[in-house]
């Protein structure tokens, strides 16, 4: 197994000269991992968490890990952690709280010791159990590939080794370990799979674990191919920017399986497959513009040409005061105000600029988001027009509408920022002083 460990590390591109932090609980898996790393003379330290959940037995686990490390001449770090406060604050189970706190400390220790990798003793049986659990709960293709051997700084070098092989190694090499009696309880889903379901599968196929080892290898190859192909498709139909993801829905609907492609594109934002099925059904109907779908953190909006995925943000109703003619305002957008005598500048037609008669303005000006009921007289037009109608006529998407600001003088709109000034503030032959306003979206 020592040679297999070294081969696995090499295949993952992990240098044997790296520094490792080993997570060691005292159970047979992690104690064998400790013995293997020591036998291979790798550079490592040991980390052990004592949550005190099993009273004296937890303390005996700690004693075994410390004693074994001292015998091997290995530096060990032990931390006693209570899960109660974290459980209450996060509303999670004891197991989940222990897992979160354990990995948080492991990563802190990795940084403190200037380690390269954190190593855990997950093995083939763990990976098979994970696949079975995923299939019972419902899963996509990613859920059947098992546990990843390398993810960022976390390594699981025993994933090709079965539990039986680990137990045999412990017996042959006199590796001391302790058994957690809670592993025998079938109150947990994973334990029920391990203690009841897997033995039945092994009765049906005595080589079940070896068969699953081969299956996992094939599943991973399939997933890598699938992921590469899917990423290419997603890149061809999406536009990813700082403010979020935009998807060209007409291109999406031309895909072989639009719901699956959409799910893969938006699942990282918390959307589920049932939601992407609903989105695709909605897109096939006549009236879908403005329809929205939500997760706790994001919303998906159907618009004329695109599907927008944006983070849900708290609505800001602040009004910003602009007190004089030479100022820069930064608040979700950036406005620069500069005053000129008439004739001392070039009149630019870009919509990010507004040129208004400074003498028609009454300071302080006000800057706020537009709201229903707002009206103004668009430059070059007669009569008032609702801002909402103006935005619709100019085919402004709902996402862009929500980011539209108006600049007011004495509660009268003088500029829909970045779009059109009010006709009553335009430059005329009698204009003496010009206020140039430059809009820059942050």
N, C-alpha and C positions, 0 to 999 in steps of 0.2 A: 504493500500500500504506500510505502514511502516513495517508491519510484513513480507510482500512479499520481501521487500528490504533486511531485515535481513536474511531471508531464502536463498535468492539468494547469498548473501555474504558467508554464511555458506557453501552452496553447492559448491562454487568455492574454498573453503579452505582458505578464507580470514578472518583473525581474526577481530572481532569487536573492538579490542583494537588497531588496526593499525592506522597510521596517513595518512589521505587522502588529496590530493589537488584536489578540484572540479573546473572544467572548466565551468564557468557561463557566458553566453552571454547576458542574460536579456530576452531571449525568454521564452515561456511557459515551454518547456521541462527542461531547465537548472534551471529555477526558482523553479519548482516543485522538482527537484533533491535537490536543496539547502534546501527547506522546509523539505523534508523527512530526510535528514542527520541531520538537526537541531533538528527535532522532535525525532529522534532516539538517540540523544545526543552522536553522534560519534565525534571523534577527527579529525577536518578538518580545512583547510583554503581555501579561494576562490581565483581563478585567473581569471582576466578579461582582454581581449585584445581589444583595441580601435584602429581600422585601419583608422578611419576617412573617410570611403568610402561613408557614407551617410550623411556627414556633421553634422548638428545639431542633427539629429536623432541618430547618433552614440554617441554623447556626452550625449544625454538623456538616452541611454542604460546604459552608464557608471554611470550616476547619480543614476539610479534605483538600480543597483547592489551594489553600495557603500552604499546607504541609507538602503537597505534591510539588508545588512550585519551588519551595525551599529545597526539597530533595534534588530537583533538577537544576537548581541554581538560576531560576527564572524570576525576574522582577514581576511582582503582582500588585494590582490595585484593587481594593475592596471598598464598596460603598453601600452603606445601609440606607435604604430609601423607604419612606412610607407612601402608600398610594392613596390613602383616604382623601386628603385634601384635593388631589388632582382628579379623583373620581367624581367628587361632588361638583367641582368647578366646570368639568368638561362633560359631565353626564354620560360617562362611559363605564364599561364593565371593568372588573378587577384585572382581568387578563389584558384588556386593551390599555388600561392605565399603566400596568407594569411594562408592557411592550414599549409604549411611548417614552416613558421615563428612562427605561433601560437604554434605548438607542440614543436618546438625548445625551445621556452621560457618556456613552461609548464615543460619540462624535466629539464631545468636549475633550475627552481623554486623548483621542486621536490627534487633535490639534495641539494639546498640551505636550504630548510626547513627540511631536513632529513625525508622526507615523504616516505611512503611505496608504495603508489599507486596513480596514476593519474586517475580521474574519469570523464567520459563524460556522457551526457544524451541521447545517442542514444537509440532508442526504437524499438518496433516491426515493425512499418511502415518503418523505415529506413532500417531495415534488409530485409524486403520484397522488397522494392524498389531496393536494391542492387542486389538481386537475379534476379529480372526482367531485370535490366540493363545488368547484366552479360549474361543473356540468349539472349538478343537482340544483344549484341556485339559478342556473341560466347564464350562458356566457357566449361571447363572440369567439372568433378564431384565436385571439390573444390569450384567452383563458385556458386553452388546451395545450399551451406550450410549456406549462410547468413553471418552476422557479428559475429565475435567471441566475447563472453562475457569477456574473459580474455586473454590478450596477453602480456606476460612479466609483466610490471608494470602497464599496462593500463586496467582499468575495465570499463565495460559498464553494470551496474546492472539493467537497465530498459528494456532490450531487450525482455522480456516476456510481457511487458506492451504496449498496443496500444496507439496511439495518442489520441483517443477518451477518454480512461481512464485517461490519463494525463490531458486533458482539463476538464473533470468532477471533478478531484481532485482539480485542481486550483480553480474552481468555488465554490466547497463545502468548501474549506479552505481559501477562500479570498486571494489567492496567486496573488500578483501583477506581471504583466509581460508586455513586449512590443512586438509588432508584427513587424517583418521585412517585409516591403512591397514588397521587391524583391522576396519573396517567392511566390507571386501571379503571377509573370511573367513566361510565358511558353517558354522563350528564352533558358532556361537550360533544358537539357534532363531529369534530375531528377524531376524538377518541372512539366514538361509535364506529366511524369508518375504519379506523385502525384495528380495533379489537373485534369487530363483528363482520363488517363487509369485506375487508381485504382477505381475511382467512377463508371466507366462502369463495372468493374469486381465485384464490390459490388452490382450493380444492378442485375447481373447474379446470384450472390451468396451473399445474405445479410450477411452471416457469413464468408465472404472471409478471413478476418484477422484471425479469430479463426482457420479456415481451414489451412491457411498458417503457423500459429503458430505450429500446429500439424505436418504439412509437414516438416517444418524446423527441428523439433525435430527428425523426421524419417531420413531426409537427413543427419543430423549430425551423427546419429548412423551408417548409411550406410557408410559415409565417414571415420569414425574411423575404421570400419572393413576393408574397402578398403585400407586405408593407412597402417594398420598393415600388411595385406597380401602382399601388394605391396612392402613394405620395406623389408620383408623377401625374396621376389624374387630378389630384387635389390642387397641385400647383398650377395646372392648366386652366382651372375654373375659378381660382380665388385670388384675392388681393389682400395681403396681410400688412397692416400698418400699425403704428403705435396706438391709435385709438380703437383698433379692433379688426375683425375679419369681415371682408366683403366677398360674397359669392355671386357669380353671374348665373342667375337661375336658369336662363335658357340653355346655357352650356351644361348645367347640372342635369336638366331634364333629358338631354341627349345621351347621357351616360347609360351604360348597360343596366345598372341597378342604382338609380339615383338616391333612393333612401339609404342604402348602405354607404354610398360615397359621402352623402351629407352627414351621416352619423360619424364616420371616421374623421370628417373635417371639424365637427363641433363637439365631439365627446369630451374633449379636455376642458370645455366650459361647463360641463355638468349635464348636458342634454342626453336623454336616453333614446334608445332605438324606437320606442313607441312614439316619441315626439317627432322624430324625423319622418316616420311613416305618415303622421298627421300632416306635417309640412308639405310633403310631396303630394298627398291627396288634395290639400288646399290649393297648391299651385296648379293643379289640373282643372280647377274650377274657374269660372269667369271673373268673379269679384274676390280678389285676394289681397289687393294693395292695402297696407295698413294693418293686416292681421299680425298678431304677436304671439310668441311662445316664450316661456320663462323657466329659468332655474333660480336657485336662491341668489346667485351672483350675477347672472347674465340674462339678457333677453335677445330673442331672435325676431327681427322685423322683416316682413315681406314688402318690398317696394317695387317700383315699376320695372327696373332692370336688374336689381340686386337684392340679395338677402344680406341684411346687416346683422352682425353679432356684436353686441356692445355690452360693456360692464354696466350694471345698474348703479347709478350714482344718485346721491341725495340731491333733490332739487334745490337749486340756489336762487333765491329771490332777491338778493341784494341789489341795491341801487348805488351806483358809484357816482360820486360828484366830481365834475371836472371844473376846477375853480378859475383857471385862467387859460390864455391862448397859447402858451408855450409849455407843454406838459406831455409826459409819457404815462399812459395808464396801462397797467398789466393786471388782468383779472380774467383768466380763461382765454383772453385774447389780448392783443397789444395794440393800443392806439397811440399814435404820435401826432401831436398838434403843433403846427408851425404857422406863423402869420407872415404875410408878405404884402408889400405895396403892389397894387395892380400893375401888371406888365413885367414884373421882375421874376417870372417863372414860366416854365413850359407846362401847358395844360395837358395832363396825361389822361388817357381814356380808360386805363385799366380799372376794373371795379374795386380794386383794393384802395383806390384813392378817392377822396371826396373833396371837391373845391366849392366852398360856400362863401357867401358874402358875410364877412365877419361882423359888420355893423348891424346885421339883421338878427344876430344871436344875442341872447341875454344869459350871461353867466351868473351862477354856475350852471353848466350843462349837466344833464343826467344821463347815465348809461344803465340800461337794464335789458333783460330778456323781453322779447315781444310777448303780448298776451292777446287773448281773444277780445275783440271789440276795438283794438287799435286801428286807427285810420290815418292815411296820409295822402298827399297829392303827388303821385309819381312824376318825376321830371318829364316835361313835354306833354303832359296830359291835362285835361280839364276835369275838375271835380275830384271829390274824394274817392278813395278806394280802400277797402278793408285790407289790412296787411295779410290776413289769411288768404284772401282771394289773389292778392299779388303773388304770394309764394306758390300757390297752386298753379296760377297761369305760367309761372316760370319753372314749373316742374321741379320744385325743390322737394327733396325727399323728406320723409318724416324725421329722420335722424338729423338732417341739416336744419330743418325747421326748429328743432329743439335747441340748436346751437346758435340761433339767430338773435342778434342784439339790435336794439334801437337806441339812437342818440336823440335826446330831447332838449329843446330850448323852451322853457316855461311850459312844460307839459305838452309841447307840440313836437311831433316827430320831425326832425330835420334830415335824418339819414337812417335808412335800414342798412346797418353796417355791412359793407362789402357788396351791396346790391344796388341801391338807388337812393338819390337824395330827394327831398321834397321840393317841388317846383318853386315854392315861395322863398326858398333860400338860395336859389341859383344866382350865378353871376350875371349882371346886366351892364349896360353901358354906363350906368351911374355908380357902379361898384368902385370903391376906392381902396379897400383893404380886403385881401383874400385870406381865408383860413384853409390851409391844406391839412387834411386829416388822412393819415396813412394807417391802414388796417393790416395787422400781421397776426394770423392765427397761431397760437402756441401749441 
